[in-house]
Structures are given as C-alpha cells and as structure tokens.
Amino acid sequence: MRSDDQRAPLPQPVLPDLAAARAIGPEAAVEARWEASVLNWEWRLRENRHGPGSENAGLVRLLKAARAEPRLGRLFPWTSHYDLHFSLSTSHPWVDESLPHARPQHGGRYLIGRWQEPEALDTAATPEEAVALLVAHLPPDLGPAFNHPADGPR
C-alpha cells in the first residue's frame, strides 16, 4: 500500500437538520436539503479524490447551478447514483413523475431525462446549459413544494 493511500479520512460536514427545517415549513426544508446536498457531495468529491471530469464533480457543479436557478431552487432536490432529481414533496414518497432530472456523465456532459422514460430528452455540455434544459422541461402548472402532513407545517 502506498503512503498516500493511508491518509486519515476527512471529517464529514455538519449538515442542516432536515427534520427541524420541515417543522418550520416546506421552504425551509427545501433550503436545508439544497445545503445538505451540496455539502455532502463536495465532501464525497474530496474524500474519494475524484477528478474534475468525474460524475461526482459534475454533480457538485450541477447542484450549485441548479440551486441558483429560482425555478429549480424552490424544488426539493434528491440524488441517486449521481443523478439530480426534484420533488414537490419534501419527503418520500417523492412527487416527481412529471419533473425532469439530470445525470452527469464522465467527461463533463449531462443527460436530461424524465422519470421512467428510457430515452434522454436532451444533452448539455455544461451545468448551466443543463439547468436551462431542466427549466425548459418543467411542467407549466408546477405547484409549490409541500410537506406531507406527518412531516410538519405545510
């Protein structure tokens, strides 16, 4: 084993308390989840020492760009296998059937898709372009994020 493989693990970030945020309301839960997602994936990028062209690095760039876009920043983000998804619900089961998602590709590109549709809707070369395509594929009658009744204030 090489000496550079024997480094101590990086401390995990302190993440916002999502349950406490849900108790405040859905907007607070959405903001807490965005913050937690960015912090968590930045930590994973450093901890796993993934390069700038990795899916992990692409997801960090995408999270930051999507959070800055008001129409996406008001949705509850969730990730799975480097994919960035959105939900109107701040807890499972997600309400995301009509919402687009983005998948970073190794090398820096992004695929834009929709839940349970096998074909990509679009491809993007940058996170900013991916965000613009995500917004373009949002349904026009999209409502606000909400907490399930058991999760706290609506």
C-alpha positions, -999 to +999 in steps of 0.1 A: +000+000+000+013+034-009+017+060+018-007+084+001-034+057+003-031+057+041-043+092+049-069+097+076-105+102+064-117+137+061-143+148+087-178+147+074-196+181+071-222+192+096-254+190+077-286+210+084-313+194+105-339+184+078-365+174+104-362+208+122-364+225+088-396+206+079-411+217+112-406+253+101-422+247+067-416+233+032-395+263+020-371+258+050-369+220+042-361+227+006-333+251+015-319+227+041-319+199+016-300+220-010-274+230+016-270+194+027-267+181-008-240+205-018-220+199+014-224+161+012-213+158-025-184+183-020-172+161+009-175+129-012-156+146-040-127+154-017-129+122+003-129+099-027-104+121-046-124+120-078-111+141-106-126+172-123-141+151-151-159+126-128-196+122-123-191+133-087-175+166-098-202+171-124-229+166-098-213+192-075-213+218-103-248+209-113-261+212-077-247+246-074-260+258-107-295+243-102-297+258-066-290+292-081-319+290-106-351+302-088-375+277-105-353+248-096-341+261-062-377+260-049-380+223-056-368+196-032-336+180-046-327+144-042-298+124-057-294+088-067-264+073-084-251+108-093-285+118-108-301+150-096-339+147-092-365+171-080-397+166-060-426+187-049-428+167-017-401+173+010-401+136+020-407+102+005-427+092-015-414+118-039-438+137-062-416+138-093-433+119-121-435+149-144-402+166-134-370+163-154-337+151-139-301+154-149-273+128-150-237+140-151-215+119-175-178+111-171-160+138-190-184+167-182-216+163-202-251+160-188-281+139-199-315+154-192-343+129-187-377+122-171-385+096-145-393+062-161-386+074-196-358+054-211-347+080-237-328+112-228-348+143-235-317+164-242-279+166-236-259+195-223-222+204-224-222+225-192-240+226-158-255+259-168-268+245-201-282+215-182-300+239-158-316+258-187-328+225-202-342+213-169-362+246-166-374+242-202-387+208-194-406+218-162-444+215-165-461+249-168-485+242-140-459+233-114-471+239-078-450+248-047-431+223-026-451+208+003-446+187+035-465+155+039-490+160+068-469+138+091-438+159+084-449+192+099-463+226+087-475+229+052 
